[in-house]
Amino acid sequence: MGDLIVTMEHIDKSFPGVQALKDVHFELRSGEVMALLGENGAGKSTLMKILSGVYTRDSGSMHIFGQEQGDLTPRQAQALGVAIIHQELNMCRHLSVAENIFLGREQTRLGTLSNREMEQEARRILADLKIDLDPHKVVGELPVSKQQMVEIAKALSTKARVLIMDEPTSSLTSREIDDLFRIIRELKAKGCGIVYISHRLEELKYIVDRVTIMRDGQFVSSMNYADTTMNEIITAMVGREIKEKFPRVESKPGKQVLQVRNLNAGRMVRDVSFDLREGEIVGIAGLMGAGRTETTRAIFGADAKQSGEIILDGKPVVIHGVADAIRAGIVLAPEDRKKDGLCTKLSIRQNIALPNLDMLCNRFGVVHRTKETAMCDTAVDNLMIKTPSVDKDVATLSGGNQQKVVVAKWMARNSRVVMFDEPTRGIDVAAKVEIYHLMNRLKQQGMAVLFVSSEMPEIMGIADRIIVMCDGRITGELPAAQATQEKILTLATRFETKVAAAANQ
């Protein structure tokens, strides 16, 4: 590790009703990977947005490459060599990969855009990073994992000497994560200082040199990663010891609630059949692109199905759209909470009430405010949503609290089947445990719970039964007691293995 390249001292930042940062200290050296850790709402992203010019600080000092800096704009921070990859993808979906990489830095010739030069340069940048993407491809047509790689290429194209990565692996496949870690090591060798924000603590051992921990908007400690343990890190993050990362509640499954028979929906859902019973949690495992998300969306009516039958409590149900599923008692907390699960310009109150207006309105269509307030207050209390008021915009909440709002709006309904798609994506270890407790409560209340997860320890730790998918099909099913990572991976690559074997013949 080299010289200090970033020093932030006594940083304060407040938003209306919330003190986001209080007297925070942070340092970064050249050629090191610094893990910035803490619960959702600890202030990590706020601090990095000050460093990258997105926010201005209320007080405190900041030095970058030895020079004291006042309040920066994003362009000024970029000119200093600071780049940030935000947790929530920040791209123009209708533009190409090349256009997104050079957005705001467009190359021109004689006053007109030089698309050819930008595409050539984008192709070179992607090739250097060993990212297999066509610069002409429209970003909105790419899967989330590829969009994340475009964000990484965009940040690195600025020749950043300080690179901030906020949850960079949350949407990546294991192969893409390996590629990202390779890129990080190469940048580190070139002297780049990297701030790495992640709730996937198991990743830290592969790349991290030092750790800075924040809690409730304040600096807690900074240490060499090699000199601490994971339990010490978690205790410092949450202020208490978490004895059980995957709390499991034993219960005897009851009668069949949901039966899915021969479901087909596009290319990614092919002849899918399975059952869910009262009082059980069933996990769907598989690699990226296996058809897990598409299966939940087809059941929920978010995507059209070509054929198949959905049976609820022994009776076939016709689901042409989301409203049909909600009325029947089948609900979904989607993978992309901001895009599909929330109205980010509305308040917590409005987000919880919106899908429940049939329960809150009188026969003249007027909302019963007392009922609405009681519903929202109960949801906030039960899920421990951190907010000064239910009238705060949901966009101001941390990722974990936003996920809780997505779940909260379904808790008021007498739903029979609750589906979660990557429910703990981008949230901290303590918030994850709260989501697991929530799933266990649903299970104890006799609901059928289905959840998709890319984290095998999570799916093995919480599910009673595990369904494995590959190439749009179910390739196997395992009781949790018999599941191992090797068995799950074998089933998750069953069709890929067959294809590879056929290609080698």
VODO-967609 format. One record per residue (C-alpha): residue in three letters; y, z, x. Coordinates in Angstrom, 3 decimals. Example, Ala and Ser with C-alpha at 12.3 -4.5 7.8 and 13.67 -1.06 7.14 Angstrom:
BEGIN
{'Ala',{-4.500,7.800,12.300}}
{'Ser',{-1.060,7.140,13.670}}
This chain:
BEGIN
{'Met',{0.000,0.000,0.000}}
{'Gly',{3.487,-0.846,1.194}}
{'Asp',{7.051,0.227,0.579}}
{'Leu',{8.508,1.568,-2.649}}
{'Ile',{9.674,-1.392,-4.710}}
{'Val',{10.455,0.381,-8.010}}
{'Thr',{11.877,3.859,-8.526}}
{'Met',{12.901,5.178,-11.943}}
{'Glu',{14.384,8.693,-12.188}}
{'His',{15.400,10.894,-15.154}}
{'Ile',{14.966,8.078,-17.674}}
{'Asp',{15.865,8.936,-21.284}}
{'Lys',{15.558,6.657,-24.313}}
{'Ser',{15.968,7.428,-28.007}}
{'Phe',{15.514,5.417,-31.177}}
{'Pro',{16.734,6.596,-34.602}}
{'Gly',{14.759,9.751,-35.355}}
{'Val',{12.565,9.471,-32.237}}
{'Gln',{13.010,10.568,-28.593}}
{'Ala',{10.832,7.952,-26.914}}
{'Leu',{11.449,8.986,-23.274}}
{'Lys',{12.705,12.240,-21.793}}
{'Asp',{13.417,12.756,-18.084}}
{'Val',{10.727,10.285,-16.975}}
{'His',{9.933,9.593,-13.319}}
{'Phe',{8.045,6.486,-12.133}}
{'Glu',{7.341,4.827,-8.785}}
{'Leu',{5.596,1.608,-7.729}}
{'Arg',{4.744,0.362,-4.239}}
{'Ser',{4.115,-3.160,-3.016}}
{'Gly',{0.470,-4.191,-2.846}}
{'Glu',{-0.782,-1.528,-5.251}}
{'Val',{-2.157,-1.419,-8.769}}
{'Met',{-0.647,1.502,-10.657}}
{'Ala',{-2.363,2.483,-13.921}}
{'Leu',{0.211,3.766,-16.412}}
{'Leu',{-1.754,5.871,-18.885}}
{'Gly',{-1.135,7.932,-22.001}}
{'Glu',{-1.803,8.082,-25.706}}
{'Asn',{-0.212,5.620,-28.120}}
{'Gly',{3.364,6.748,-28.524}}
{'Ala',{3.466,8.346,-25.048}}
{'Gly',{6.284,5.990,-24.026}}
{'Lys',{4.448,3.702,-21.580}}
{'Ser',{5.520,0.400,-23.122}}
{'Thr',{9.072,1.673,-23.720}}
{'Leu',{9.433,2.597,-20.041}}
{'Met',{8.164,-0.803,-18.920}}
{'Lys',{10.442,-2.596,-21.384}}
{'Ile',{13.376,-0.843,-19.705}}
{'Leu',{12.138,-2.025,-16.307}}
{'Ser',{11.739,-5.598,-17.592}}
{'Gly',{15.119,-5.703,-19.389}}
{'Val',{13.850,-5.685,-22.980}}
{'Tyr',{15.388,-2.243,-23.683}}
{'Thr',{18.372,-0.475,-22.147}}
{'Arg',{18.052,3.161,-21.100}}
{'Asp',{20.252,5.961,-22.439}}
{'Ser',{20.452,7.666,-19.043}}
{'Gly',{18.770,7.799,-15.647}}
{'Ser',{18.691,5.624,-12.537}}
{'Met',{16.577,2.629,-11.548}}
{'His',{16.099,1.013,-8.136}}
{'Ile',{14.278,-2.304,-7.666}}
{'Phe',{13.563,-3.464,-4.103}}
{'Gly',{15.926,-0.790,-2.814}}
{'Gln',{18.894,-1.879,-4.913}}
{'Glu',{20.229,0.291,-7.726}}
{'Gln',{20.228,-1.605,-10.995}}
{'Gly',{22.286,-1.130,-14.121}}
{'Asp',{21.054,-2.251,-17.525}}
{'Leu',{19.156,-5.511,-17.160}}
{'Thr',{18.582,-8.438,-19.462}}
{'Pro',{15.111,-10.019,-19.459}}
{'Arg',{16.500,-13.008,-17.536}}
{'Gln',{18.085,-10.743,-14.911}}
{'Ala',{14.842,-8.780,-14.513}}
{'Gln',{12.939,-12.040,-14.119}}
{'Ala',{15.389,-13.195,-11.451}}
{'Leu',{14.699,-9.954,-9.568}}
{'Gly',{10.976,-10.730,-9.660}}
{'Val',{9.903,-8.539,-12.592}}
{'Ala',{7.546,-10.075,-15.167}}
{'Ile',{5.826,-8.454,-18.131}}
{'Ile',{2.791,-9.488,-20.163}}
{'His',{3.248,-7.797,-23.522}}
{'Gln',{0.385,-6.278,-25.505}}
{'Glu',{1.379,-8.307,-28.563}}
{'Leu',{1.335,-11.970,-27.568}}
{'Asn',{4.826,-13.396,-27.335}}
{'Met',{4.507,-17.158,-27.618}}
{'Cys',{5.587,-20.123,-29.710}}
{'Arg',{2.355,-21.085,-31.434}}
{'His',{3.535,-24.609,-32.306}}
{'Leu',{4.269,-25.524,-28.673}}
{'Ser',{1.840,-26.654,-25.984}}
{'Val',{0.424,-24.534,-23.169}}
{'Ala',{2.808,-26.157,-20.675}}
{'Glu',{5.836,-25.709,-22.953}}
{'Asn',{5.025,-22.015,-23.374}}
{'Ile',{4.588,-21.455,-19.655}}
{'Phe',{8.059,-22.893,-18.973}}
{'Leu',{9.761,-21.555,-22.099}}
{'Gly',{13.310,-20.595,-21.131}}
{'Arg',{12.855,-22.228,-17.699}}
{'Glu',{12.396,-25.821,-18.816}}
{'Gln',{12.502,-28.508,-16.128}}
{'Thr',{14.920,-31.349,-16.811}}
{'Arg',{15.749,-34.727,-15.334}}
{'Leu',{19.088,-36.409,-16.090}}
{'Gly',{19.723,-33.967,-18.920}}
{'Thr',{16.402,-34.478,-20.702}}
{'Leu',{13.201,-32.441,-20.681}}
{'Ser',{10.766,-33.517,-17.991}}
{'Asn',{7.536,-32.905,-19.886}}
{'Arg',{5.455,-34.749,-17.321}}
{'Glu',{6.647,-32.526,-14.457}}
{'Met',{6.118,-29.361,-16.501}}
{'Glu',{2.598,-30.435,-17.440}}
{'Gln',{1.758,-31.254,-13.809}}
{'Glu',{3.102,-27.900,-12.628}}
{'Ala',{1.305,-26.065,-15.456}}
{'Arg',{-1.929,-27.798,-14.494}}
{'Arg',{-1.461,-26.658,-10.878}}
{'Ile',{-0.720,-23.059,-11.897}}
{'Leu',{-3.765,-22.933,-14.170}}
{'Ala',{-5.950,-24.469,-11.457}}
{'Asp',{-4.728,-21.922,-8.870}}
{'Leu',{-5.659,-19.143,-11.281}}
{'Lys',{-8.969,-20.887,-12.068}}
{'Ile',{-8.088,-20.904,-15.769}}
{'Asp',{-9.749,-23.797,-17.612}}
{'Leu',{-7.060,-24.908,-20.080}}
{'Asp',{-5.502,-28.247,-21.030}}
{'Pro',{-1.675,-28.038,-20.612}}
{'His',{-1.299,-30.417,-23.603}}
{'Lys',{-3.180,-28.108,-25.973}}
{'Val',{-1.134,-26.496,-28.760}}
{'Val',{-1.217,-22.717,-28.233}}
{'Gly',{-1.721,-21.959,-31.940}}
{'Glu',{-5.039,-23.838,-31.829}}
{'Leu',{-6.404,-21.618,-29.034}}
{'Pro',{-8.458,-18.448,-29.582}}
{'Val',{-6.658,-15.171,-28.863}}
{'Ser',{-8.470,-14.774,-25.535}}
{'Lys',{-7.136,-18.131,-24.279}}
{'Gln',{-3.641,-17.322,-25.559}}
{'Gln',{-3.776,-14.155,-23.453}}
{'Met',{-4.604,-16.256,-20.376}}
{'Val',{-1.578,-18.472,-21.121}}
{'Glu',{0.601,-15.339,-21.137}}
{'Ile',{-0.806,-14.371,-17.748}}
{'Ala',{-0.157,-17.863,-16.351}}
{'Lys',{3.395,-17.782,-17.760}}
{'Ala',{4.153,-14.443,-16.076}}
{'Leu',{2.678,-15.508,-12.741}}
{'Ser',{4.512,-18.861,-12.798}}
{'Thr',{7.771,-16.946,-12.221}}
{'Lys',{6.442,-15.831,-8.809}}
{'Ala',{6.777,-12.217,-9.872}}
{'Arg',{6.721,-9.478,-7.235}}
{'Val',{6.477,-6.766,-9.912}}
{'Leu',{3.970,-7.601,-12.629}}
{'Ile',{3.526,-5.427,-15.721}}
{'Met',{0.315,-5.918,-17.705}}
{'Asp',{0.245,-4.167,-21.090}}
{'Glu',{-3.347,-4.116,-22.438}}
{'Pro',{-4.176,-7.466,-20.763}}
{'Thr',{-7.934,-7.320,-21.432}}
{'Ser',{-7.842,-6.370,-25.124}}
{'Ser',{-8.697,-9.921,-26.242}}
{'Leu',{-10.635,-11.211,-23.239}}
{'Thr',{-14.332,-11.895,-22.829}}
{'Ser',{-16.228,-10.178,-20.003}}
{'Arg',{-16.075,-13.402,-17.968}}
{'Glu',{-12.311,-13.691,-18.489}}
{'Ile',{-11.883,-10.021,-17.527}}
{'Asp',{-13.675,-10.755,-14.260}}
{'Asp',{-11.278,-13.672,-13.714}}
{'Leu',{-8.295,-11.412,-14.445}}
{'Phe',{-9.489,-8.782,-11.961}}
{'Arg',{-9.913,-11.518,-9.346}}
{'Ile',{-6.322,-12.639,-9.977}}
{'Ile',{-5.084,-9.044,-9.720}}
{'Arg',{-6.816,-8.554,-6.347}}
{'Glu',{-5.321,-11.796,-5.019}}
{'Leu',{-1.820,-10.784,-6.133}}
{'Lys',{-2.261,-7.328,-4.652}}
{'Ala',{-3.260,-8.891,-1.314}}
{'Lys',{-0.010,-10.886,-1.390}}
{'Gly',{2.041,-7.695,-1.780}}
{'Cys',{2.706,-7.839,-5.511}}
{'Gly',{3.088,-4.455,-7.207}}
{'Ile',{1.167,-4.319,-10.488}}
{'Val',{1.612,-1.878,-13.366}}
{'Tyr',{-1.573,-1.841,-15.416}}
{'Ile',{-1.480,-0.304,-18.919}}
{'Ser',{-4.868,-0.005,-20.569}}
{'His',{-6.825,2.229,-22.924}}
{'Arg',{-10.092,0.886,-21.523}}
{'Leu',{-10.378,3.632,-18.953}}
{'Glu',{-13.720,2.346,-17.687}}
{'Glu',{-11.834,-0.638,-16.176}}
{'Leu',{-9.731,1.477,-13.822}}
{'Lys',{-12.389,1.952,-11.157}}
{'Tyr',{-12.477,-1.783,-10.415}}
{'Ile',{-8.822,-2.358,-9.554}}
{'Val',{-6.609,0.760,-9.662}}
{'Asp',{-5.102,2.552,-6.628}}
{'Arg',{-2.940,5.185,-8.292}}
{'Val',{-2.436,6.665,-11.756}}
{'Thr',{0.711,7.804,-13.545}}
{'Ile',{0.165,9.750,-16.769}}
{'Met',{2.663,10.206,-19.605}}
{'Arg',{2.476,12.338,-22.726}}
{'Asp',{4.923,12.600,-25.647}}
{'Gly',{7.542,10.548,-23.815}}
{'Gln',{7.449,12.642,-20.650}}
{'Phe',{6.048,12.286,-17.139}}
{'Val',{2.941,14.456,-16.639}}
{'Ser',{1.540,13.607,-13.223}}
{'Ser',{0.894,10.926,-10.610}}
{'Met',{-2.149,10.831,-8.320}}
{'Asn',{-4.473,8.646,-6.304}}
{'Tyr',{-7.248,7.370,-8.538}}
{'Ala',{-9.885,8.229,-5.926}}
{'Asp',{-8.783,11.870,-5.958}}
{'Thr',{-9.335,12.525,-9.666}}
{'Thr',{-12.034,12.303,-12.327}}
{'Met',{-12.105,10.580,-15.694}}
{'Asn',{-12.258,13.911,-17.529}}
{'Glu',{-9.163,15.111,-15.656}}
{'Ile',{-7.325,11.908,-16.571}}
{'Ile',{-8.226,12.198,-20.262}}
{'Thr',{-7.274,15.884,-20.381}}
{'Ala',{-3.887,15.094,-18.801}}
{'Met',{-3.326,12.238,-21.273}}
{'Val',{-4.039,14.188,-24.469}}
{'Gly',{-3.184,17.724,-23.360}}
{'Arg',{-6.638,19.008,-24.221}}
{'Glu',{-10.243,18.329,-23.345}}
{'Ile',{-12.058,15.771,-25.505}}
{'Lys',{-15.613,17.002,-25.481}}
{'Glu',{-17.121,14.212,-27.548}}
{'Lys',{-15.913,10.637,-27.110}}
{'Phe',{-18.239,9.258,-29.795}}
{'Pro',{-18.604,11.877,-32.551}}
{'Arg',{-21.646,11.121,-34.665}}
{'Val',{-22.372,12.537,-38.109}}
{'Glu',{-25.981,12.417,-39.194}}
{'Ser',{-26.652,11.529,-42.822}}
{'Lys',{-29.462,9.948,-44.752}}
{'Pro',{-28.528,6.467,-45.976}}
{'Gly',{-28.662,6.033,-49.742}}
{'Lys',{-29.151,3.022,-51.950}}
{'Gln',{-28.166,-0.518,-51.036}}
{'Val',{-24.485,-1.166,-51.658}}
{'Leu',{-23.926,-4.653,-50.216}}
{'Gln',{-26.351,-7.513,-49.797}}
{'Val',{-25.253,-10.685,-48.028}}
{'Arg',{-27.641,-13.573,-48.515}}
{'Asn',{-27.620,-16.918,-46.626}}
{'Leu',{-23.863,-16.874,-46.041}}
{'Asn',{-22.425,-20.068,-44.539}}
{'Ala',{-18.757,-20.491,-43.674}}
{'Gly',{-17.737,-23.237,-41.294}}
{'Arg',{-19.278,-23.603,-37.858}}
{'Met',{-19.244,-19.904,-36.945}}
{'Val',{-21.149,-18.369,-39.883}}
{'Arg',{-24.599,-19.879,-40.333}}
{'Asp',{-27.183,-18.537,-42.746}}
{'Val',{-26.137,-14.908,-42.276}}
{'Ser',{-28.080,-12.285,-44.265}}
{'Phe',{-27.971,-8.488,-44.010}}
{'Asp',{-27.757,-5.307,-46.109}}
{'Leu',{-25.508,-2.239,-46.083}}
{'Arg',{-26.408,1.095,-47.608}}
{'Glu',{-24.464,4.104,-48.827}}
{'Gly',{-23.605,6.596,-46.140}}
{'Glu',{-24.270,4.473,-43.077}}
{'Ile',{-22.217,2.788,-40.386}}
{'Val',{-23.440,-0.615,-39.267}}
{'Gly',{-22.018,-2.256,-36.146}}
{'Ile',{-21.908,-5.977,-35.418}}
{'Ala',{-22.250,-6.732,-31.702}}
{'Gly',{-22.058,-10.017,-29.841}}
{'Leu',{-20.017,-11.941,-27.324}}
{'Met',{-16.652,-13.543,-28.061}}
{'Gly',{-17.160,-16.533,-30.355}}
{'Ala',{-20.430,-15.234,-31.810}}
{'Gly',{-19.074,-15.410,-35.374}}
{'Arg',{-18.564,-11.685,-35.986}}
{'Thr',{-14.939,-11.878,-37.132}}
{'Glu',{-15.617,-15.006,-39.167}}
{'Thr',{-18.439,-13.221,-41.000}}
{'Thr',{-16.195,-10.351,-42.104}}
{'Arg',{-13.451,-12.770,-43.149}}
{'Ala',{-15.893,-14.844,-45.224}}
{'Ile',{-17.180,-11.729,-47.012}}
{'Phe',{-13.600,-10.585,-47.658}}
{'Gly',{-12.571,-13.977,-49.013}}
{'Ala',{-10.019,-14.622,-46.270}}
{'Asp',{-11.979,-17.731,-45.258}}
{'Ala',{-13.751,-20.052,-47.670}}
{'Lys',{-17.529,-20.009,-47.680}}
{'Gln',{-19.662,-23.083,-48.229}}
{'Ser',{-22.678,-21.269,-49.658}}
{'Gly',{-24.354,-17.905,-49.918}}
{'Glu',{-24.424,-14.919,-52.210}}
{'Ile',{-22.721,-11.519,-52.058}}
{'Ile',{-24.306,-8.755,-54.129}}
{'Leu',{-22.504,-5.442,-54.691}}
{'Asp',{-24.367,-2.510,-56.232}}
{'Gly',{-27.088,-4.854,-57.411}}
{'Lys',{-24.773,-7.337,-59.127}}
{'Pro',{-23.619,-10.705,-57.728}}
{'Val',{-19.863,-10.860,-57.180}}
{'Val',{-17.788,-14.019,-57.045}}
{'Ile',{-15.204,-13.894,-54.258}}
{'His',{-12.849,-16.862,-54.146}}
{'Gly',{-10.123,-14.961,-52.307}}
{'Val',{-8.976,-11.640,-50.922}}
{'Ala',{-7.813,-10.340,-54.317}}
{'Asp',{-11.324,-10.788,-55.725}}
{'Ala',{-12.820,-8.777,-52.849}}
{'Ile',{-10.281,-5.962,-53.200}}
{'Arg',{-10.883,-5.699,-56.946}}
{'Ala',{-14.631,-5.610,-56.335}}
{'Gly',{-14.274,-2.795,-53.802}}
{'Ile',{-14.737,-4.712,-50.520}}
{'Val',{-11.881,-4.282,-48.027}}
{'Leu',{-11.172,-5.296,-44.430}}
{'Ala',{-9.063,-3.888,-41.591}}
{'Pro',{-8.604,-7.130,-39.582}}
{'Glu',{-8.703,-7.714,-35.838}}
{'Asp',{-5.061,-8.824,-35.511}}
{'Arg',{-3.285,-5.987,-37.298}}
{'Lys',{0.218,-7.422,-36.903}}
{'Lys',{-0.641,-10.925,-38.049}}
{'Asp',{-3.156,-10.200,-40.796}}
{'Gly',{-3.053,-6.485,-41.574}}
{'Leu',{0.600,-5.471,-41.800}}
{'Cys',{3.995,-6.601,-43.020}}
{'Thr',{5.851,-5.529,-39.891}}
{'Lys',{9.306,-5.905,-41.461}}
{'Leu',{8.424,-3.417,-44.208}}
{'Ser',{8.131,0.369,-44.116}}
{'Ile',{4.980,2.463,-43.888}}
{'Arg',{5.454,3.315,-47.578}}
{'Gln',{5.676,-0.336,-48.599}}
{'Asn',{2.667,-1.354,-46.480}}
{'Ile',{0.474,1.328,-48.039}}
{'Ala',{1.709,0.697,-51.578}}
{'Leu',{1.663,-3.117,-51.527}}
{'Pro',{-2.099,-3.716,-52.034}}
{'Asn',{-2.244,-0.804,-54.481}}
{'Leu',{0.436,-1.831,-56.970}}
{'Asp',{-2.183,-2.135,-59.698}}
{'Met',{-2.691,1.625,-59.330}}
{'Leu',{1.003,2.516,-58.967}}
{'Cys',{2.707,0.393,-61.653}}
{'Asn',{3.008,1.195,-65.328}}
{'Arg',{2.282,-1.391,-68.006}}
{'Phe',{5.798,-2.829,-67.566}}
{'Gly',{5.244,-3.431,-63.855}}
{'Val',{7.520,-0.601,-62.692}}
{'Val',{6.343,1.400,-59.669}}
{'His',{5.735,5.104,-60.357}}
{'Arg',{7.622,6.577,-57.381}}
{'Thr',{6.053,10.030,-57.572}}
{'Lys',{2.556,8.537,-57.416}}
{'Glu',{3.621,6.250,-54.582}}
{'Thr',{5.077,9.120,-52.538}}
{'Ala',{1.987,11.253,-53.102}}
{'Met',{-0.291,8.396,-52.061}}
{'Cys',{1.681,7.695,-48.879}}
{'Asp',{2.141,11.341,-47.883}}
{'Thr',{-1.593,11.984,-48.350}}
{'Ala',{-2.475,8.957,-46.222}}
{'Val',{-0.078,9.990,-43.433}}
{'Asp',{-1.440,13.564,-43.427}}
{'Asn',{-5.128,12.591,-43.593}}
{'Leu',{-4.878,10.036,-40.810}}
{'Met',{-2.336,12.003,-38.756}}
{'Ile',{0.055,9.039,-38.531}}
{'Lys',{2.860,9.982,-36.128}}
{'Thr',{6.123,9.176,-37.902}}
{'Pro',{9.252,11.096,-38.911}}
{'Ser',{9.153,9.449,-42.343}}
{'Val',{7.030,7.104,-44.473}}
{'Asp',{10.185,5.007,-44.818}}
{'Lys',{10.175,4.042,-41.127}}
{'Asp',{9.475,0.369,-40.417}}
{'Val',{5.846,-0.059,-39.413}}
{'Ala',{6.951,-2.256,-36.471}}
{'Thr',{8.410,0.860,-34.767}}
{'Leu',{5.016,2.590,-34.611}}
{'Ser',{2.659,2.570,-31.648}}
{'Gly',{-0.420,0.352,-31.795}}
{'Gly',{-2.725,3.215,-32.731}}
{'Asn',{-0.490,4.375,-35.569}}
{'Gln',{-0.162,0.822,-36.851}}
{'Gln',{-3.960,0.638,-36.982}}
{'Lys',{-4.001,3.836,-39.013}}
{'Val',{-1.564,2.326,-41.526}}
{'Val',{-3.891,-0.680,-41.927}}
{'Val',{-6.714,1.722,-42.772}}
{'Ala',{-4.515,3.997,-44.894}}
{'Lys',{-3.707,1.341,-47.480}}
{'Trp',{-7.396,1.012,-48.338}}
{'Met',{-8.089,4.747,-48.446}}
{'Ala',{-6.302,5.156,-51.791}}
{'Arg',{-8.734,2.779,-53.484}}
{'Asn',{-12.221,3.640,-54.609}}
{'Ser',{-13.664,1.036,-52.241}}
{'Arg',{-17.415,0.683,-51.858}}
{'Val',{-17.495,-1.314,-48.607}}
{'Val',{-14.997,-0.864,-45.760}}
{'Met',{-15.098,-3.393,-42.912}}
{'Phe',{-13.325,-2.875,-39.590}}
{'Asp',{-12.809,-5.705,-37.084}}
{'Glu',{-12.178,-4.278,-33.589}}
{'Pro',{-10.745,-1.047,-35.087}}
{'Thr',{-9.904,0.566,-31.731}}
{'Arg',{-8.463,-2.469,-29.965}}
{'Gly',{-5.370,-1.446,-27.985}}
{'Ile',{-5.372,2.247,-28.955}}
{'Asp',{-5.799,5.300,-26.764}}
{'Val',{-8.818,7.524,-26.309}}
{'Ala',{-7.603,10.287,-28.650}}
{'Ala',{-6.640,7.809,-31.387}}
{'Lys',{-10.046,6.159,-31.001}}
{'Val',{-11.750,9.482,-31.715}}
{'Glu',{-9.579,9.869,-34.830}}
{'Ile',{-10.695,6.417,-36.030}}
{'Tyr',{-14.338,7.409,-35.405}}
{'His',{-13.829,10.600,-37.427}}
{'Leu',{-12.312,8.473,-40.192}}
{'Met',{-15.342,6.189,-40.220}}
{'Asn',{-17.592,9.242,-40.356}}
{'Arg',{-15.623,10.615,-43.326}}
{'Leu',{-16.095,7.333,-45.179}}
{'Lys',{-19.786,7.514,-44.373}}
{'Gln',{-20.006,11.091,-45.704}}
{'Gln',{-18.230,10.017,-48.892}}
{'Gly',{-21.056,7.568,-49.557}}
{'Met',{-19.247,4.357,-48.601}}
{'Ala',{-20.860,1.575,-46.617}}
{'Val',{-19.038,0.954,-43.332}}
{'Leu',{-19.316,-2.257,-41.304}}
{'Phe',{-17.480,-2.662,-38.023}}
{'Val',{-17.170,-5.298,-35.321}}
{'Ser',{-16.662,-4.151,-31.739}}
{'Ser',{-16.709,-5.793,-28.321}}
{'Glu',{-17.166,-2.415,-26.599}}
{'Met',{-20.879,-1.715,-26.320}}
{'Pro',{-20.565,2.031,-25.582}}
{'Glu',{-18.525,2.324,-28.790}}
{'Ile',{-20.932,0.382,-30.957}}
{'Met',{-23.923,2.282,-29.555}}
{'Gly',{-22.134,5.614,-29.911}}
{'Ile',{-20.938,5.272,-33.529}}
{'Ala',{-23.215,2.857,-35.408}}
{'Asp',{-26.396,3.995,-37.170}}
{'Arg',{-27.691,0.457,-37.033}}
{'Ile',{-26.619,-2.522,-34.897}}
{'Ile',{-26.666,-6.174,-35.975}}
{'Val',{-26.353,-8.660,-33.096}}
{'Met',{-24.923,-12.162,-33.487}}
{'Cys',{-24.888,-15.247,-31.294}}
{'Asp',{-23.635,-18.745,-32.080}}
{'Gly',{-22.870,-17.895,-35.711}}
{'Arg',{-26.321,-16.468,-36.467}}
{'Ile',{-27.885,-13.025,-36.585}}
{'Thr',{-30.301,-12.842,-33.677}}
{'Gly',{-31.601,-9.326,-34.153}}
{'Glu',{-31.131,-5.815,-35.489}}
{'Leu',{-31.609,-2.482,-33.704}}
{'Pro',{-31.605,1.143,-34.861}}
{'Ala',{-29.000,3.016,-32.813}}
{'Ala',{-31.663,5.301,-31.354}}
{'Gln',{-33.466,2.307,-29.839}}
{'Ala',{-30.425,0.317,-28.690}}
{'Thr',{-29.584,-0.259,-25.043}}
{'Gln',{-26.968,-2.503,-23.478}}
{'Glu',{-29.741,-4.683,-22.056}}
{'Lys',{-31.361,-5.168,-25.472}}
{'Ile',{-28.030,-5.976,-27.112}}
{'Leu',{-27.071,-8.475,-24.385}}
{'Thr',{-30.464,-10.150,-24.617}}
{'Leu',{-29.948,-10.726,-28.341}}
{'Ala',{-26.275,-11.639,-27.856}}
{'Thr',{-27.177,-14.483,-25.489}}
{'Arg',{-30.351,-15.672,-27.210}}
{'Phe',{-29.061,-19.116,-28.209}}
{'Glu',{-27.011,-19.545,-25.035}}
{'Thr',{-30.159,-18.868,-23.006}}
{'Lys',{-32.075,-21.468,-25.004}}
{'Val',{-29.324,-24.049,-24.505}}
{'Ala',{-29.195,-23.389,-20.768}}
{'Ala',{-32.979,-23.623,-20.500}}
{'Ala',{-32.983,-26.918,-22.418}}
{'Ala',{-30.244,-28.323,-20.183}}
{'Asn',{-32.274,-27.501,-17.069}}
{'Gln',{-35.430,-29.224,-18.320}}
